[in-house]
């Protein structure tokens, strides 16, 4: 394997940084750039930790330790100054080492140890980034009884199962995989609506601490404010956007920039909380209709949306029958009094589909797996099906972006 190297610790300043070097010629590279502190001959014995300097010619770049690991792998522990890390990575590159991302390197190492078990390797990689305990359970289930188990059953019983049944199974797996993605990777929730409907108050209530300024002045939020929240099994980033105002903002103004940022958050959200003020008349819906003209995906076009009627602690003035039909199924809350929050969380779970997803569901949790499962929805030839399923179980991993 040609040598590769990756920064395994977080980017940015730190006390210590770790660069992993892997490859058949890794030892040869280190003999060119590493000098042991006492000038003794280098012995890269598995389990040894060597103290010395990384050098380029006569110049010392940094004092480091080098850990000698099994399988031609070396861990270079240097000072965490980003400039030092950059210099060492540049030096390695000039020695013919290919720089890669940490997950790419880890995948290469794992595949060299488990060359015939692709789903198991992908599970180990995914467990390093999964957002929730529930997500970890979903991934762990795919190694034997989940996705890998179904794939082996397809291969063993292809004659009795039939290609149409495999295609139907594949479609169900893709559907469940989209729901599982929100549990595995986290989801983004955008809180949108007219000014002064209580969006910032709701964000503070869900976050459990004050993240956004709350006043009675409409339009206080001029930029989005976000918070990380846990509503098991979801880990979510909730974004409080600037209130959408039907009055046209002056070109180039702060208000116009805030509106554009709100639309941007709306378009990239997995779920929209459309917030209305139950203590105000239904003409506030002009604002919501105006949002549609500004380029966001209408809830009626498939955007996951929960309608939230806030300020139920005040005398009601909004006639629910005056709302468009698609907005009448609403959750009633008082963000200020923090009532109805559990009902809102339940609605989020139902709308995202996670309430009914078993942690034992069969899902595809990598792009490679999803592409192969998608192929199985269309395959009509037995030999091609065998090839795709075999690649799912034993094929090479996709290179990370």
C-alpha positions, 0 to 999 in steps of 0.5 A: 500500500502506497504511504498515506498520512492524515491529521487524526486530531482536530484542526486548529491550535492545541497542545498536541497533534497526531499525524498517522502515517500508514503504508509499506514504505512508511518506515523508509519515509521516517528514516529520511525525516526523523532523527532519534534524540540520542542519535542511536540507529532507528529501530521501528519495533512494534510497540516502541515509542521513539523520541526525536526530531522531524527534520528537513535537511539541516532544519529541525521542524519540531521535536516529536514522538513516533509510536510504532504500531502494527501493520506498518503504521506510525503515529507522529505526535507533534506540537499542536501549532497548526503551522508545525502540523502544516510543515510536517504534512508538507514534508511528508508529501514531498517524500511521496506520501499522499495526504488524506482525511482521517476517515479515509486513512482509518477506512484503509487500515480497517479494510486491510484487516477485514478485507471481506467485510465491507459493512463491518468496516463501514460500521466502525467508521460510522460509529466515530461520527454518529450523533446519538446512542440510538443511532449507534444501536442502528449501525451496530445492528447492520453488521450481522442481522441488519443490512449484512444479514439481509444481503446474505439471505438474498444471496443464499435464497435468490432462487426462492426469493425472486428479483421482484421481492428483492426490489421491494425490499430494497425500496423499503430499505431506502425509505427507512434509510432516509428516516434513519439518516436524521438519527445518525447524522442529526437534523436541522430544524428551521423556525420560521414565520412572521415577526414577533410570533415567539420564535426566539422564545421557543428556541430558548425553551427547547435549548434549555438556556437563553440563546436568543434575545427576546423582546416585544419589538417585532424583528429583533432577530436580524440573523439566525441564531442556532442551538444544539438540542437533544430530543431523543432519538434526534440530535438537532440543530434548531435555527431561529430565523429572522421574521419574514415580513411581507413589507419589501426590505430596502435593497442592500439593507440589514433587513433584506440580508436577514430575509435572505439568510432566513430563506437559506436556512429554510431551504437547507432544513430537514424540518420546518416549524412554521410559527404563527401567533394565536393571539393575532388575526389570520391576516398574518398568513400573508407573510407565510404566503410571501415566503413562498414567492421568495424561493423556499419549498412550499410545505405542500410540495413535500417539505416536512412541516409542523405548524405551531400556534404560539401564545395560547396563554393570551386571548385567542384571535386566530380563527383556525378555519381561516387557515389554508387546509394544509395548516389546520393540523397545528400544535398549540403551545405557549413558548413563554409558559413552556406549555405544549412543548411535549406535544410539539416534540411528539409532532416533530418525531411523527413528522420526521418518521422517527417515532415509528422506526425500530432501532432494528430496522434494516438501513443503508448508512453510507452513500456506497450502500445507498447507491448499491441498494438503489441499483437493486430496485431496478435490476432484472437479471439474476447474475447482475443482482448477485454481483451487486449484492456481493459488492454490497457485502465485500466491495471496496469502500468509497473514497471520502470527499 
